[in-house]
């Protein structure tokens, strides 16, 4: 089970349990206590965890394309990383936990993008593998910004720390993936 066929995509009860567990993981780390065991989550998979503060501002977003580890382990690892290791933000502090909104995006394995015009904004995410860097943008990012497929590819290049046209470079590979998401908010913030 990976991505769209994961019970995390369709089982609202499991989604609520995972969101609560993510919050407990952050609380345990803040209190320097052992990580709570969490719900049973079948299968392997990749995920992104996005955190936003009570004002709706991005507070952390980290992901991992990984299908060789249990998705439960990946969620735990990425939740901690989003809260405490996103280089764009200082580590989360205890007062920030109150009102923190959490979004978990379940990733499908990335596939080579054969034609940029086949990208469906709002459904597809982009992953650039370049000899000089990597960049990933979730599907919601292009939708939130009103980008077309070309602008989406250019911003994915920028996310990799490269010039906008880098996705066209020899040796660059642009991949497409889907990322069904669930949140304790109705409008997850892009990362």
C-alpha positions, 0 to 999 in steps of 0.5 A: 500500500502506497499513496492513494491506496493507503487507508490514511487516504480514506479512513477518517477515524485513522486520520484523526488518530494520526493527527492526534498522535502527531501532536503527542509526538511533538508534546513528548519531544517538548517535554523530553519524554518517550514518544507515544506508541501511536495507532496501527498504520499498515504499509510503507510510504512517504509523507509530508507533515506541514505545521502552521501556527494559530495565525495560519502562517507556515511553521514547518514542513518536511517530507520524505519520499520513502517506500522502504520504511513503514509509513508509521515510522516515517510519520513519526520521524517527519513530524519531529523534523517539521517541528524542530528541524525545518531550517527555515524556522526556529524549533517549535516552542511549548506555547506554540503547540496550542493552536498548531494546525497539522496536515499530513500528505500521503505521497504516491511514488514519483514517476517521470514527467513526460509532458509538462502540459499533463500536470494537473494543478491541485492534483499533482506535485513536482519533484526535481532531481538535478545534479546540483540540488533537489526540490519538491513542491506539494500539489496545493502550492501551485493551486494556492499561488495560481500557477500554471504548469510552467510556473510550477516547474520554475518554482520547483527549480527555485525550491532546489536553489537553482535558476527557474529554467533548471528543470530543463537542464541536461541531467535534470529529472522532473517527476510527478506525484500525488499527495492526498492530504488530511488535516485538523484544518480545512485549508492546509498551508503549502510548504 
